Amino acid sequence: MSGQPMPCVQGEISSLFLFEKLTPEQLGRLCADGRVELFQPGPVYTEGDPATCLYVMLDGTVVLYRRVGGDDIEVTRTSQRGVYAGAMQAYLGDRVRQVYNNSMRVTEPTRFFVLPADTFAEIMSEWFPMAVHLLEGLFFGSKNTQAMIGQRERLLALGSLSAGLTHELNNPAAAAVRATSALRERVAKMRHKLGMIAEGPFTRDQLASLVEIQERTAERVAKAPSLSPLEASDREDALTDWLEDHGIDHGWQLAPTVVQAGLDVDWMEQVAAAVDEEILPGAMSWLNYTIETELLMNEIEDSTTRISHLVDAAKQYSQLDRAPFREADVHELLDSTLMMLSAKLGPRIEVVKEYAPALPLVPAYPAELNQVWTNLIDNAVSAINSAGGAGTLTVRTVLDHERVLVEFRDTGPGVPPEIKDRIFDPFFTTKPVGEGTGLGLDISWRIVVNKHHGTLRVDSVPGDTRFQVFLPLTAETPDEASGEASIEAPGEASDAASIEASVPTSEETA
């Protein structure tokens, strides 16, 4: 929007921090090409619109804010004379998308010196060519550094995940190998027993009954119930007594396998009724081999299914077969990440899932959200381990108006108040040397806020730390942060000026 035109006085313009070293001729050009405008309380420009002007405040109060989901999040509020915002990177031209990356409004009648973006770019190139080259190098160098840091963090996470995945794959693979070896041995014994039965005093009808019992036994094994240790022990004692009473001396060896298959004394009575007493020991040995082979095949099936699930989780985690930006199921992403990190979580950390039913899909970069989940879960695990290694990690999802909330809550010692404002700083870490890069939360914040226009915040007390990620449900394809708007006061360091590039304070993330 436009303000009320007012006279441009060179003396007033020269008193501003940005222009205090300019010559009278340069000030004259500023007043000729720029203008002074008075804005009444209300909006000045809107996030996402083309960045057409640089605004330097003469007097009044300015507020910068960003749109996150359905909420306006205030970033900066100041009455400092000389602060500037708007088309701060017009000198980069079309190499960077020139849009306002936040919105600005004033809370009282406020005067600005307004300079068109094209004029600002020309003046910068003509008056400060060396400075422009330095700024270009700083801008693109910073972007490259951020990309390299992000890549390094992803590689570190990949290394950790690869180690965990290798461990997780090794267990079921080793189990399948052991079961296959045992199965080969049992099948060999079964062939030997089959030869003995063929040479024994079995009639045709007895063999048919034995085969029919074998088939029904295999069906029972597939439906075996899960027993408590006490129930299994009682059944083993009863079966051992029954087998010994029926002349089977090695009954104590057969009983555990029979119980594991879900069989009991009643089933043994059915077997005894189907065959003659003199062939019962041989029949029981034959059925025992049948049970063992079925159990081993079940173990092989479980192991290979586990491997398949791990591979699917790795595929889902990496999103190798998906578009980089799409509508994603948050629960699928969370489940794949938890499975990938299951080795790191260990047996002493209980994972509780409190998922909202029928959660809508979220427009997102799934692979990058998985990196956020990885970083937040890793921090939670480290916090719990620092408090003794046992605790609870709760992963909760909630539909919050036009946003999805994903919360990670741990029972660790909490974030000390004196460092709460620094945890999102690049390279800040409380982990021992060699165990943390200090980049996880910084990168997570950039992914959530810059790429998804969401919010990342932390709320912590001892025993209850919550990292909350808010993701908007209605969003255009997020763009890489570019053309960042800035606001800077006289004498402030330039690295604190950029709203997009600066590290979030607790107020920004709250």
C-alpha positions as CSV (number, residue, x, y, z in Angstrom):
1,M,0.0,0.0,0.0
2,S,1.1,3.6,-0.5
3,G,1.4,6.3,2.2
4,Q,0.8,10.0,2.2
5,P,3.6,11.8,0.2
6,M,5.7,14.2,2.2
7,P,8.7,16.5,1.4
8,C,12.1,14.8,1.2
9,V,14.7,16.9,3.1
10,Q,18.3,16.1,2.4
11,G,19.3,17.1,5.9
12,E,16.9,14.7,7.5
13,I,17.9,11.9,5.1
14,S,21.6,12.5,5.8
15,S,21.0,12.0,9.5
16,L,20.0,8.4,8.9
17,F,22.5,5.7,9.7
18,L,22.5,4.3,6.1
19,F,23.1,7.6,4.4
20,E,25.3,9.7,6.9
21,K,28.5,9.4,4.8
22,L,26.9,10.3,1.4
23,T,27.8,13.5,-0.5
24,P,25.2,16.3,-1.2
25,E,25.0,15.1,-4.8
26,Q,24.3,11.5,-3.7
27,L,21.6,12.7,-1.2
28,G,20.1,14.8,-4.0
29,R,19.7,11.7,-6.1
30,L,18.1,9.8,-3.2
31,C,15.5,12.5,-2.8
32,A,15.0,12.8,-6.5
33,D,14.5,9.0,-7.1
34,G,13.1,8.2,-3.6
35,R,10.3,9.7,-1.6
36,V,9.1,10.2,2.0
37,E,5.7,8.7,2.9
38,L,3.6,8.8,6.0
39,F,1.8,5.6,6.8
40,Q,-1.2,5.4,9.1
41,P,-1.5,2.3,11.4
42,G,-1.9,-0.8,9.3
43,P,-0.1,-2.9,6.7
44,V,2.8,-1.6,4.6
45,Y,3.6,-4.6,2.5
46,T,2.6,-8.3,2.5
47,E,4.7,-11.5,2.6
48,G,5.0,-13.1,-0.8
49,D,4.4,-10.0,-2.8
50,P,7.1,-8.7,-5.2
51,A,9.8,-6.8,-3.3
52,T,9.6,-3.4,-5.0
53,C,10.9,-1.0,-2.3
54,L,13.4,-0.5,0.4
55,Y,11.9,1.2,3.5
56,V,14.0,3.2,6.0
57,M,12.0,4.4,9.1
58,L,12.3,8.1,10.0
59,D,10.0,8.0,13.0
60,G,7.2,5.7,14.4
61,T,6.9,2.0,15.2
62,V,7.3,-0.9,12.8
63,V,6.4,-4.6,13.2
64,L,7.5,-7.5,11.1
65,Y,5.6,-10.7,11.2
66,R,5.3,-14.0,9.2
67,R,2.3,-16.0,8.3
68,V,2.4,-19.6,9.7
69,G,-0.6,-21.7,8.9
70,G,-3.5,-19.5,10.0
71,D,-1.6,-17.4,12.4
72,D,0.5,-14.2,12.2
73,I,3.7,-14.7,14.1
74,E,5.4,-11.5,15.2
75,V,9.2,-11.5,14.4
76,T,10.4,-8.0,15.3
77,R,8.9,-4.8,16.8
78,T,11.0,-1.6,17.1
79,S,10.8,2.2,17.2
80,Q,14.5,2.6,16.5
81,R,15.1,5.4,14.0
82,G,16.9,4.3,10.8
83,V,15.8,0.7,10.8
84,Y,15.3,-0.7,7.3
85,A,13.4,-3.5,5.7
86,G,12.0,-4.6,2.4
87,A,13.9,-5.2,-0.9
88,M,17.2,-5.6,0.9
89,Q,18.7,-7.9,-1.8
90,A,17.6,-6.1,-4.9
91,Y,21.3,-5.7,-5.9
92,L,21.3,-9.5,-6.6
93,G,18.7,-8.9,-9.4
94,D,17.0,-11.9,-11.0
95,R,19.5,-14.4,-9.5
96,V,17.3,-14.4,-6.4
97,R,13.6,-14.4,-6.3
98,Q,12.8,-10.9,-5.1
99,V,9.7,-11.1,-2.9
100,Y,8.9,-9.9,0.6
101,N,9.7,-12.8,2.9
102,N,7.7,-11.3,5.8
103,S,5.0,-8.7,6.2
104,M,5.4,-5.2,7.7
105,R,2.8,-3.0,9.4
106,V,3.0,0.1,11.6
107,T,1.2,0.6,14.9
108,E,1.2,4.4,14.9
109,P,1.6,7.1,12.2
110,T,5.1,6.3,10.8
111,R,7.2,8.0,8.2
112,F,9.5,6.1,5.9
113,F,12.1,7.1,3.3
114,V,11.0,4.8,0.4
115,L,13.5,3.9,-2.3
116,P,12.4,1.8,-5.3
117,A,14.2,-1.5,-5.6
118,D,15.5,-0.8,-9.1
119,T,17.0,2.5,-8.0
120,F,18.5,0.8,-4.9
121,A,20.1,-1.8,-7.1
122,E,21.5,0.8,-9.5
123,I,22.9,3.0,-6.7
124,M,24.5,0.0,-5.0
125,S,26.3,-1.0,-8.2
126,E,27.4,2.5,-9.1
127,W,28.4,3.8,-5.7
128,F,29.6,0.7,-4.0
129,P,30.8,-1.8,-6.6
130,M,33.3,-3.4,-4.3
131,A,30.7,-3.7,-1.5
132,V,28.3,-5.3,-3.9
133,H,30.8,-8.0,-4.8
134,L,31.5,-8.6,-1.2
135,L,27.8,-8.8,-0.4
136,E,27.2,-11.2,-3.3
137,G,30.0,-13.4,-2.1
138,L,28.7,-13.3,1.5
139,F,25.2,-14.1,0.4
140,F,26.0,-17.0,-2.0
141,G,28.8,-18.1,0.2
142,S,26.4,-18.3,3.1
143,K,23.9,-20.3,1.0
144,N,26.7,-22.7,0.0
145,T,27.9,-23.0,3.5
146,Q,24.3,-23.8,4.7
147,A,24.0,-26.4,2.0
148,M,27.3,-28.0,2.9
149,I,26.4,-28.0,6.6
150,G,23.0,-29.5,5.9
151,Q,24.7,-32.1,3.7
152,R,27.2,-32.9,6.4
153,E,24.4,-33.2,9.0
154,R,22.5,-35.6,6.7
155,L,25.6,-37.7,6.1
156,L,26.2,-37.9,9.9
157,A,22.5,-38.9,10.4
158,L,22.9,-41.4,7.5
159,G,25.9,-43.0,9.1
160,S,24.2,-43.4,12.4
161,L,21.1,-44.8,10.8
162,S,23.1,-47.1,8.6
163,A,24.8,-48.6,11.7
164,G,21.4,-49.0,13.4
165,L,19.9,-50.5,10.3
166,T,22.8,-52.9,9.9
167,H,22.2,-54.0,13.5
168,E,18.5,-54.4,13.0
169,L,18.9,-56.4,9.7
170,N,21.6,-58.6,11.2
171,N,19.4,-60.0,13.9
172,P,16.6,-61.4,11.7
173,A,19.1,-62.5,9.1
174,A,21.1,-64.4,11.6
175,A,17.9,-65.9,13.0
176,A,16.8,-67.0,9.5
177,V,20.3,-68.6,8.9
178,R,20.1,-70.5,12.3
179,A,16.5,-71.7,11.6
180,T,17.4,-72.8,8.1
181,S,20.3,-74.9,9.4
182,A,18.2,-76.4,12.1
183,L,15.4,-77.1,9.6
184,R,17.8,-79.0,7.3
185,E,18.8,-81.2,10.3
186,R,15.1,-81.8,11.3
187,V,14.1,-82.7,7.7
188,A,17.0,-85.2,7.5
189,K,15.8,-86.8,10.7
190,M,12.3,-86.9,9.4
191,R,13.4,-88.7,6.3
192,H,15.2,-91.2,8.5
193,K,12.1,-91.7,10.7
194,L,9.9,-92.0,7.6
195,G,12.1,-94.9,6.5
196,M,11.7,-96.6,9.9
197,I,8.0,-96.1,9.8
198,A,7.9,-97.6,6.3
199,E,9.7,-100.7,7.6
200,G,7.7,-100.9,10.8
201,P,4.5,-102.8,11.7
202,F,2.2,-99.9,10.4
203,T,-0.9,-100.8,8.5
204,R,-2.2,-98.8,5.6
205,D,-5.0,-97.4,7.8
206,Q,-2.6,-96.5,10.6
207,L,-0.3,-94.6,8.2
208,A,-3.4,-92.7,6.9
209,S,-4.4,-91.8,10.4
210,L,-0.9,-90.7,11.2
211,V,-0.7,-88.5,8.1
212,E,-4.1,-87.0,9.0
213,I,-2.9,-86.2,12.5
214,Q,0.2,-84.7,11.1
215,E,-1.8,-82.3,8.9
216,R,-4.0,-81.3,11.8
217,T,-1.0,-80.8,14.0
218,A,0.6,-78.5,11.5
219,E,-2.7,-76.4,11.4
220,R,-2.6,-76.2,15.2
221,V,1.0,-74.9,15.1
222,A,0.0,-72.1,12.9
223,K,-2.6,-71.0,15.4
224,A,-0.6,-71.5,18.6
225,P,-1.6,-69.2,21.4
226,S,0.8,-67.0,23.3
227,L,1.4,-68.4,26.8
228,S,2.8,-66.8,29.9
229,P,6.0,-68.5,31.3
230,L,3.9,-69.9,34.2
231,E,1.2,-71.4,31.9
232,A,3.9,-72.9,29.6
233,S,5.7,-74.5,32.6
234,D,2.4,-76.0,33.9
235,R,1.7,-77.5,30.5
236,E,5.2,-78.9,30.1
237,D,4.9,-80.7,33.5
238,A,1.5,-82.1,32.6
239,L,2.7,-83.3,29.2
240,T,5.9,-84.8,30.6
241,D,3.8,-86.9,33.0
242,W,1.4,-87.9,30.3
243,L,4.2,-89.0,27.9
244,E,6.0,-91.0,30.6
245,D,2.7,-92.7,31.6
246,H,2.4,-93.8,28.0
247,G,5.8,-95.4,27.7
248,I,7.7,-92.5,26.1
249,D,10.9,-92.2,28.1
250,H,12.2,-89.0,26.5
251,G,8.9,-87.1,27.2
252,W,10.7,-84.3,29.0
253,Q,12.6,-83.5,25.8
254,L,9.4,-83.5,23.7
255,A,7.2,-81.5,26.0
256,P,8.7,-78.0,25.5
257,T,8.3,-78.3,21.7
258,V,4.8,-79.6,22.0
259,V,3.8,-76.8,24.3
260,Q,5.4,-74.2,22.0
261,A,3.1,-75.5,19.3
262,G,0.0,-74.8,21.4
263,L,-0.8,-78.5,22.1
264,D,-1.9,-80.0,25.4
265,V,-2.8,-83.2,27.1
266,D,-6.3,-83.3,25.4
267,W,-4.6,-83.2,22.0
268,M,-2.2,-86.0,23.0
269,E,-5.3,-88.1,24.0
270,Q,-6.6,-87.6,20.5
271,V,-3.3,-88.9,19.0
272,A,-3.3,-91.9,21.3
273,A,-6.8,-92.8,20.4
274,A,-5.9,-92.7,16.7
275,V,-3.0,-95.1,16.8
276,D,-2.2,-98.3,18.5
277,E,-0.3,-98.2,21.8
278,E,2.7,-100.1,20.4
279,I,3.4,-97.5,17.7
280,L,2.6,-94.4,19.9
281,P,6.3,-93.7,20.7
282,G,7.2,-93.7,17.0
283,A,4.2,-91.6,16.1
284,M,5.1,-89.1,18.8
285,S,8.6,-88.8,17.5
286,W,7.3,-88.3,13.9
287,L,4.8,-85.6,15.1
288,N,7.6,-83.9,17.1
289,Y,9.7,-83.5,13.9
290,T,6.6,-82.2,12.2
291,I,6.1,-79.6,15.0
292,E,9.8,-78.6,14.9
293,T,9.8,-78.1,11.1
294,E,6.6,-76.0,11.3
295,L,8.1,-73.8,14.1
296,L,11.3,-73.4,12.3
297,M,9.5,-72.4,9.1
298,N,7.5,-69.9,11.1
299,E,10.7,-68.4,12.5
300,I,12.1,-68.1,9.0
301,E,8.9,-66.4,7.8
302,D,9.0,-64.0,10.8
303,S,12.6,-63.2,10.2
304,T,12.3,-62.5,6.5
305,T,9.1,-60.5,7.1
306,R,11.0,-58.4,9.6
307,I,13.8,-57.8,7.0
308,S,11.2,-56.8,4.4
309,H,9.6,-54.4,6.9
310,L,13.0,-52.9,7.7
311,V,13.7,-52.4,4.0
312,D,10.3,-50.8,3.5
313,A,10.9,-48.5,6.4
314,A,14.3,-47.5,5.0
315,K,12.7,-46.8,1.6
316,Q,9.9,-44.8,3.3
317,Y,12.4,-42.9,5.4
318,S,14.7,-42.0,2.5
319,Q,11.7,-41.3,0.2
320,L,13.8,-42.5,-2.7
321,D,10.8,-43.4,-4.9
322,R,8.7,-40.3,-4.1
323,A,8.5,-36.8,-5.5
324,P,10.5,-34.3,-3.4
325,F,7.4,-32.3,-2.5
326,R,4.0,-33.9,-2.1
327,E,1.1,-34.5,0.3
328,A,2.5,-36.8,3.0
329,D,1.1,-39.0,5.7
330,V,2.7,-37.8,8.9
331,H,2.1,-41.0,10.7
332,E,3.8,-43.1,8.0
333,L,6.8,-40.8,8.2
334,L,7.0,-41.0,12.0
335,D,6.6,-44.8,12.0
336,S,9.4,-45.3,9.5
337,T,11.7,-43.0,11.5
338,L,11.0,-44.7,14.7
339,M,11.7,-48.1,13.1
340,M,14.9,-46.8,11.7
341,L,16.0,-45.5,15.1
342,S,14.7,-48.6,17.1
343,A,18.3,-49.7,17.8
344,K,19.2,-46.3,19.2
345,L,16.0,-46.2,21.3
346,G,16.9,-49.5,23.0
347,P,14.8,-51.6,25.4
348,R,14.9,-49.1,28.3
349,I,13.1,-46.3,26.5
350,E,9.4,-46.8,26.1
351,V,7.9,-45.3,23.0
352,V,4.3,-44.2,23.3
353,K,2.3,-43.2,20.2
354,E,-0.6,-40.8,20.7
355,Y,-1.7,-40.4,17.1
356,A,-4.8,-38.4,16.2
357,P,-7.3,-40.4,14.2
358,A,-7.9,-39.5,10.5
359,L,-5.1,-37.0,10.4
360,P,-5.2,-35.2,7.0
361,L,-2.2,-35.3,4.6
362,V,0.3,-32.5,4.9
363,P,2.0,-30.8,1.9
364,A,5.6,-31.3,2.6
365,Y,9.1,-32.5,1.7
366,P,8.8,-35.9,3.4
367,A,12.5,-36.8,3.4
368,E,13.4,-33.5,5.1
369,L,10.6,-33.9,7.7
370,N,12.1,-37.3,8.4
371,Q,15.3,-35.5,9.1
372,V,13.5,-33.3,11.6
373,W,12.0,-36.3,13.3
374,T,15.4,-37.9,13.5
375,N,17.0,-34.9,15.1
376,L,14.3,-34.4,17.6
377,I,14.1,-38.1,18.6
378,D,17.9,-38.3,18.8
379,N,17.9,-35.3,21.2
380,A,15.2,-36.9,23.3
381,V,17.2,-40.2,23.5
382,S,20.3,-38.3,24.5
383,A,18.4,-36.4,27.2
384,I,16.9,-39.6,28.6
385,N,20.3,-41.4,28.6
386,S,21.8,-38.5,30.5
387,A,19.3,-39.1,33.2
388,G,20.0,-42.8,33.6
389,G,19.0,-44.3,30.3
390,A,15.4,-45.3,31.2
391,G,12.4,-43.2,30.4
392,T,9.5,-42.5,28.0
393,L,9.4,-40.9,24.6
394,T,5.8,-39.8,23.6
395,V,5.1,-39.0,20.0
396,R,1.8,-37.2,19.7
397,T,-0.1,-35.8,16.7
398,V,-3.1,-33.4,16.9
399,L,-5.1,-31.5,14.3
400,D,-4.9,-27.9,15.4
401,H,-7.3,-25.8,13.2
402,E,-5.4,-25.4,9.9
403,R,-2.2,-27.0,11.2
404,V,-0.9,-30.4,12.2
405,L,0.9,-30.5,15.5
406,V,3.6,-33.2,15.9
407,E,5.0,-33.3,19.5
408,F,8.0,-35.2,20.9
409,R,7.8,-35.4,24.7
410,D,10.6,-37.0,26.8
411,T,11.2,-37.5,30.5
412,G,14.7,-36.3,30.5
413,P,16.2,-33.6,32.8
414,G,14.9,-30.8,30.6
415,V,16.5,-27.8,28.9
416,P,18.2,-25.4,31.5
417,P,16.6,-22.0,31.3
418,E,20.0,-20.3,30.8
419,I,20.5,-22.1,27.5
420,K,16.9,-22.3,26.2
421,D,17.5,-19.3,24.0
422,R,20.6,-20.8,22.5
423,I,19.5,-24.3,21.6
424,F,18.7,-23.3,18.0
425,D,22.1,-21.6,17.5
426,P,24.3,-23.3,14.9
427,F,27.1,-25.4,16.4
428,F,25.6,-25.0,20.0
429,T,25.4,-28.4,21.7
430,T,25.4,-29.8,25.2
431,K,26.6,-33.2,24.1
432,P,30.2,-34.3,24.8
433,V,32.9,-33.6,22.3
434,G,32.6,-35.8,19.3
435,E,28.9,-36.8,20.0
436,G,27.1,-33.8,18.6
437,T,27.5,-31.3,15.8
438,G,25.3,-28.6,17.2
439,L,23.5,-28.4,13.9
440,G,20.5,-30.7,14.4
441,L,18.1,-28.1,15.9
442,D,19.3,-25.3,13.6
443,I,18.7,-27.4,10.5
444,S,15.4,-28.7,11.9
445,W,14.3,-25.1,12.4
446,R,15.2,-24.1,8.9
447,I,13.4,-27.1,7.4
448,V,10.2,-26.5,9.4
449,V,10.1,-22.6,9.2
450,N,11.8,-21.7,6.0
451,K,10.8,-24.7,3.8
452,H,7.4,-25.5,5.2
453,H,6.3,-22.2,6.7
454,G,5.7,-23.9,10.0
455,T,6.7,-23.4,13.6
456,L,9.1,-25.2,15.8
457,R,9.1,-24.4,19.5
458,V,10.2,-26.0,22.8
459,D,8.6,-26.1,26.2
460,S,10.7,-27.7,29.0
461,V,10.7,-28.4,32.7
462,P,12.6,-31.2,34.4
463,G,11.0,-34.5,33.5
464,D,8.8,-33.0,30.7
465,T,10.5,-31.6,27.6
466,R,8.3,-31.0,24.5
467,F,9.4,-30.1,21.0
468,Q,6.4,-29.1,19.0
469,V,6.3,-28.9,15.2
470,F,3.4,-27.1,13.6
471,L,2.8,-27.7,9.9
472,P,0.2,-25.8,7.8
473,L,-2.3,-27.9,5.9
474,T,-2.8,-25.3,3.2
475,A,0.5,-24.2,1.6
476,E,1.9,-23.5,-1.8
477,T,5.1,-25.3,-2.7
478,P,7.7,-24.0,-0.3
479,D,10.6,-22.2,-1.8
480,E,14.2,-22.1,-0.6
481,A,14.7,-19.0,1.6
482,S,15.8,-16.2,-0.8
483,G,15.6,-12.5,-1.0
484,E,15.3,-12.3,2.8
485,A,13.8,-9.1,4.2
486,S,15.9,-7.4,6.8
487,I,15.5,-4.9,9.5
488,E,18.5,-3.3,11.2
489,A,19.1,-0.5,13.6
490,P,22.1,1.8,13.6
491,G,25.2,0.1,15.1
492,E,23.7,-3.4,15.1
493,A,25.7,-6.2,13.6
494,S,24.6,-7.2,10.1
495,D,24.4,-10.9,10.9
496,A,21.6,-10.1,13.4
497,A,19.7,-8.1,10.7
498,S,18.4,-10.8,8.5
499,I,15.1,-12.2,9.7
500,E,15.3,-15.3,7.6
501,A,19.0,-16.1,8.2
502,S,19.1,-15.3,11.8
503,V,18.8,-17.9,14.5
504,P,15.3,-18.0,16.1
505,T,15.0,-16.6,19.6
506,S,12.7,-18.1,22.1
507,E,10.1,-15.4,21.2
508,E,10.2,-16.3,17.5
509,T,9.7,-20.0,18.2
510,A,7.1,-19.6,20.9
